[in-house]
Amino acid sequence: MPLRSIASALQIFKDSVKPITGTQQVPVMDALGAVLAEDVLSTLNVPPENCSAMDGYALNTGDLITGQRTTLNISQRVMAGYESQHLEPGTAVRLFTGSQVPAGANAVVMQEECDIEADAVTFPASVAAGSNVRLQGQDIQQGSQVLHKGLKLQPQHLGLLASVGIANVTIYRPLKVAVLSTGDELVNPGSALANGQIYNSNRFMMAGLIKQLGMELVDGGIVPDDFDVTKDKLSVAAAQADVVITSGGVSVGDADFVKPAVAELGELNLWKLAIKPGKPLAFGDINGTPFFGLPGNPVSVFVTFLILVKPYLRAMQGSPWVEPKCWQLPANFERKRSSIRQQYLRVTVAKNAVGEQQVETFNNQDSGVLRSTAYSDALAIVPANTIVKQGDKLDVLLLDELLNS
């Protein structure tokens, strides 16, 4: 069976997404990272009235003598947060940044351009109407859409919601994602290792990836290499969660029981991709619950989750389907042997002698070397059947963007 391309797999995932519909209301203060379940309309104008863009003096330009400096008496002093009175004809008003511009005034002149003596202010010879006045509703108009359904809320969005007087928002409930690690060799940190055992890094890495997405982790723990136990654990996880993700057990070894267990409980729609690291990746469902079976090697888990699983989870959470953004950077290395699989190399972005950015590979690209993900800051994509020469431009995915978008 030929290996399925990454583009083909992503299209299958995209076509199969069924976003959750459950919603809840939360205070804006607690909504960071949540996905909006409805459009948000402004309850007011921003600014709510005409206001000053700076410290200065308000006037009506019709009171100025054309082509000459003009002196006007100061009739009011208005601090930000207080109501102004109608401008008395032939006078000026002392204002501060954010102060309400009095009715009848049509310009504000910054204080550095004015001469002040006692209770009078002298203006420049030329003042344009509308200068330094923030008009009512020029930023946001009452009833207009300020944020759209499906948006993942970032800190600036919380500020925007607060600025239009919204205290609570309707969001999609957090997606529940079950994570299971398979293999008799796995031991959780804190226990002593026997011969042949290793610590379960995948559990903690996948838990972090899920939590970073703002989703609810359902920890399925370690699944031993036993078909019946595997089947039971998967069935329980599928009943508890919206999505099930496993690591290990999807290859063709004698102790790889995840794939046959899924096939018996539900359906396996995809297996084996043209990706390196991460070829033995499975996708299907367990009793109707979507299922991803990731490889066992930790780098494979890291790469396949970010490239293939994360877009699916975000879309299921209610956000639009978004694939990672690529940057093109030259390679400061060579790879003389090509692969039939598309490779994701762990690389570091660095500047050369003339200050140009380039990428340099981590010295060990083995899929078991988890250190390569911690000491690199990007993934460089090498297409299938492609060699890399010094200076070749490669598509590069920055880990900071992959992890935090």
BELQUIHU-V133240 format. One record per backbone hydrogen bond with DSSP energy under -0.5 kcal/mol. CO is the residue of the C=O (numbers start at 1). NH is the residue of the N-H. Records with the same first field share a line. If there is no record, write none. Layout:
# BELQUIHU-V133240
CO: NH, NH
This chain:
# BELQUIHU-V133240
4: 274
5: 9
6: 10
7: 11
8: 12
9: 13
10: 14
11: 15
12: 16
13: 17
14: 17
22: 173
24: 171
26: 169
27: 30
28: 31
31: 34
34: 36, 153
35: 172
36: 150
39: 41
40: 146, 147
42: 143
46: 139, 140
47: 137
50: 101
51: 134
52: 98
55: 111
56: 95
57: 109
58: 93
59: 61, 106, 107
60: 63
61: 64
64: 66
65: 68
70: 123
72: 121
73: 75, 92
76: 94
77: 79
78: 96
79: 82
82: 100
88: 91
90: 73
92: 75, 76
93: 58
94: 78
95: 56
96: 99
99: 52
102: 105
103: 87
106: 130
107: 59
109: 57
110: 113
111: 114
115: 122
117: 120
119: 74
120: 117
121: 72, 123
122: 115
123: 70
125: 67
128: 131
130: 133
131: 108
132: 53, 134
133: 135
134: 51
135: 138
140: 46
141: 144
144: 42
147: 40
148: 151
151: 36, 153
153: 33
154: 157, 158
155: 159
156: 160
157: 161
158: 162
159: 163
160: 164
161: 164, 166
162: 165
164: 43
165: 167
167: 28
169: 26, 171
170: 37, 38
171: 24
175: 177, 216
176: 178, 242, 243
177: 218
178: 245
179: 220
180: 247
181: 223
183: 186
185: 198
187: 200
188: 191
194: 197
198: 187
199: 201
200: 204
201: 205
202: 206
203: 207
204: 208
205: 209
206: 210
207: 211
208: 212
209: 213
210: 213, 215
211: 214
215: 217
216: 177
217: 219
218: 179, 220
221: 181
222: 224
223: 183
224: 226
226: 230
227: 231
228: 232
229: 233
230: 234
231: 235
232: 236
233: 237
234: 238
235: 239
236: 240
237: 241
242: 290
243: 178
244: 292
245: 180
246: 294
247: 182
249: 258, 259
253: 256
255: 257
257: 261
258: 262
259: 263
260: 264
261: 265
262: 266
265: 287
267: 269, 285
270: 283
272: 4
273: 275
274: 342
276: 344
279: 273, 281
281: 272
282: 293
283: 269, 270
284: 291
285: 267, 287
286: 289
289: 286
290: 244
291: 284
292: 246, 294
293: 282
294: 248
297: 301
298: 302
299: 303
300: 304
301: 305
302: 306
303: 307
304: 308, 309
305: 310
308: 312
309: 313
310: 314
311: 315
312: 316
313: 317
314: 319
315: 318
316: 20
327: 329, 396
329: 394
330: 359
331: 391
335: 388
339: 385
342: 276
343: 345, 382
345: 347, 380
346: 362
347: 377, 378
348: 350, 360
350: 358
352: 355
356: 352
357: 330
358: 350
359: 332
360: 348
366: 369
367: 299, 300
368: 370
369: 372
370: 373, 374
371: 375
377: 399, 400
378: 347
379: 397
380: 345, 382
381: 383, 395
382: 343
383: 386
388: 335
389: 392
392: 331
394: 329
395: 381
396: 327, 398
397: 379
398: 402
399: 403
400: 404
401: 405
